Amino acid sequence: MNQTLQERLHLALELQRAAYQAEMYPSEAIRQDRLQRVRHMTAKYAEQLAEAISQDFGNRARQETLLADVFTVESGAKHAQKHLRRWMRPRHVSTALHFLPASNQLLRQPLGVVGVVAPWNYPFYLAMAPALAALAAGNRVMIKPSELTPATSALLAKMVAEFFAPEEMQVITGDAEVGRAFSQLPFDHLFFTGSTAVGRHVAQAAAQHLTPVTLELGGKSPALVDRSCHLQLTAERLAYGKLLNAGQTCVAPDYLLVPREMVEPLAQAILQAMRKMFPALEGNADYTHIASERHRARLQGLLDDARARGARLLPSHEGPLSGRALTPHLLLDVNDEMTVMREEIFGPLLPIVPYDRVDEALAYINRHERPLALYWFGQDSAMQQRVMEQSHAGGVTINDCIWHLGQEEQPFGGVGASGMGSYHGEWGFRTFSKEKPIFSQARFAGTKLFYPPYGKTFSRLLGLLKKIA
């Protein structure tokens, strides 16, 4: 690592740390102003963001960017503004009888300087969503966007520099070496979104400084289809959930668990839904391409490996595609020896695993690492409850895909290998705050009775406390 890079990163960090030390608890008005600037910045550059992201992907549907990157940031900032006063308000909590008339409260205090490492698949949203939560909590923010989306990263740096002073928020662009150095900085909190493999390295780097981390990772998110489901509706929603951003979504359904007798009819219904959404793929501006040639080659390798090991591949469309577009495929007759069933797919490939009894499907889910998302389709409420209680996942959507991610009134985060910590709405505010407990003693306090010298009074009081505590 060259000295220039080290100096650049540490100077940026020290600039923000000094600014935080000068203003350790920004007022509500200051925080509201910063959130409003996020909204103005996002609105001003919405179309340029759509163009830049499409350039990076080779083609990315404009509407998908406006929905999944732009609207999500605008709505998240608006939600934070609406609730900021309540989130900032010190929380009075109960005090045990034997400590009265003292009182307890929790003060949500900014941590300081927050580092955000963002991925390439939703390059604006996954940079700005944690950043706006950190700003709402009163922190300074440094963002390292992905080197795999250079046009978007450059635009993000320009946008942030226009609307924010560098001591408030700034973007650090660069390659993987810059990313590694960024993760090693002594932040007050480090927020990472990306793969489980890279997340392990980030956690190890942060551990050098005991920097607390939030890891938003991924994994193989299953969709469990129950016999009580509405087949056509299930097919349409699975098709949308899988093909949004061409499957390059951390919470995309990674594989389906389907009653054996429903595999063929559901597969055909999904293919039909895909063709309805995308009557043709070649030259279709609505169909997003794979973000890099390396990732496209990896996905093609998954298909080739599955075919060689006996899988039956069902393409949604016939004919070759130009650029980095990849035809969606359903994969039948899969097994755990296939790479597609061992690695997160992150593309428009959807394996279908048959089951006979729900116990088998739950056992399959539970013997693998805990996923970021779980989807259940059906109308049997008792079965739904059973699946919810007998499985683990970062979050769940019932009878649809993806949409739990957009709930600002719910926490979003992984569990186990799919991540640690959460954000969105108040949970993001709390992630980037220290909830500092404050105990306020009264002038006349009974605790004086516990002072030495010890004697019978102490013993009687301790015995009384054991009875009433």
C-alpha positions, 0 to 999 in steps of 0.5 A, a space after each residue: 500500500 503506498 503512503 499517498 493512499 494511507 495519508 489520504 484516508 487518514 486525513 479524511 478520517 481526522 478531518 471528520 473526527 475533528 469536526 465531530 469533536 467540535 459538535 458531538 451532539 448536533 441539534 435536530 435542526 442540523 440533522 434535518 438539514 442534512 437529511 433534506 440535502 440528501 433528498 434534494 441531492 437524490 431528486 436532482 440527480 435521479 436521471 443521471 443516476 439511472 444513466 450512470 448505473 445503466 452504463 455500469 451494467 451495460 443496461 439497467 432498466 431506468 425504472 428499476 433504478 428510479 424505484 430501487 435506488 432513488 425512491 428508496 433513498 428519498 422515502 428513507 430520508 423522508 421517514 427519518 425526518 418525520 420521526 427524528 424528534 422522537 428518535 432523539 428524545 431521551 427515553 425515561 425508563 423505570 427505576 427499581 423501588 429501592 433506588 427511588 427517588 432517583 431516575 433512569 434515562 437513555 440518551 441516544 448519542 452519535 458514535 462519531 465517524 461512520 464508514 460505509 462500504 457499499 456494493 455494486 448491485 444497488 450502488 446508490 441505495 446501498 451507499 446512501 441508506 446507511 449513510 442517511 441513518 448515520 446522519 440522522 443519528 448525528 454522525 459524520 460519514 465516509 463512503 467507499 463505493 464499489 470499484 465495479 460501478 465506476 461511473 456511478 461511484 464517480 457521480 456519487 462522489 460529485 453529488 456528495 461533494 456538491 451538497 455536503 462539506 467533506 467534514 460532514 460526508 464524503 466519498 472515497 473512490 478507488 479499487 480493491 486496495 482502497 477498499 481494504 485500506 478503508 476497512 482498516 481505518 479506526 472508525 467508530 462504526 463500520 457498515 458493510 454490505 456485500 458477500 459473506 466471504 468478503 464480510 469475514 475479511 471486513 470483520 477481521 480488519 475492523 477487529 484490529 481497532 475493536 471497531 463495531 461492525 454491521 454486516 449486511 451479507 447474503 446467502 441462499 434465500 429459499 422460497 418455500 411453496 406450500 400446497 395451499 398456494 395460489 399457483 398463478 399468483 405465486 408464479 408471477 411474484 416469484 418471477 418478479 422477485 427473481 428478475 428484478 435487477 436480473 436477480 442481482 439482489 441480496 434478497 432475491 429468491 435463490 432456490 424454490 422448495 416445491 411439492 413434488 407434484 407441483 414442480 412442473 406446473 409451477 415451473 411452466 407458470 413461472 416461465 410464462 410469467 417471465 415471458 409476459 414481463 419480458 416478451 423479448 430479451 434482446 434489445 429490451 431496455 426493461 431487462 437488466 444486464 449482468 454487472 460485469 463480464 466476470 459475474 456473467 462468466 461465473 453464472 454461465 459456469 453455474 449453468 454449465 456445471 449443473 447441466 454436466 451434473 444432470 440438471 434439466 435447464 429450462 430457459 425463459 427465452 430462446 436465442 442468443 443475447 448480446 452484451 452481458 445479458 443472460 437468459 433466465 433459466 429454471 433448473 430442475 433435477 438439481 442436487 447439492 453436488 452442483 455449484 449452483 446449490 452451494 453458492 449464492 447465485 446472484 443472477 437470473 437462475 432459479 433452481 427448484 427442489 422438490 419435497 414430499 413433506 414439509 418436514 423435509 423442506 424445513 430440514 433442508 433449509 435448517 441444515 444450511 447456513 441461515 439465509 438473509 431472506 425466507 419466502 413462504 407462499 400459501 393460504 394455510 395459516 397453521 402451516 405458515 405459523 409452523 414454518 415461521 417458528 421452525 426456520 431462521 432467516 434475516 427477514 420474511 415476506 409471505 406470499 411475495 418476494 423482496 418487499 420486506 426490505 422496503 419496510 421502514 418500520 421494520 429492522 432489516 438485517 441478517 442472521 448468522 452467515 447472512 449478517 449481523 446487526 440491522 438498520 432501516 428506520 429507527 433501527 438504523 438510528 439506533 445502530 449508529 447511536 450509543 444508547 447511553 444509560 444515565 442514572 440521576 441520583 436524588 439529594 436524599 437517597 436511601 443508598 446511603 444506608 449501604 455505606 460502611 461501617 457494616 452492621 445489622 442495618 445492612 443485613 436487614 436492608 439486604 434481606 428486605 431487598 431480596 424480598 421486594 426486588 
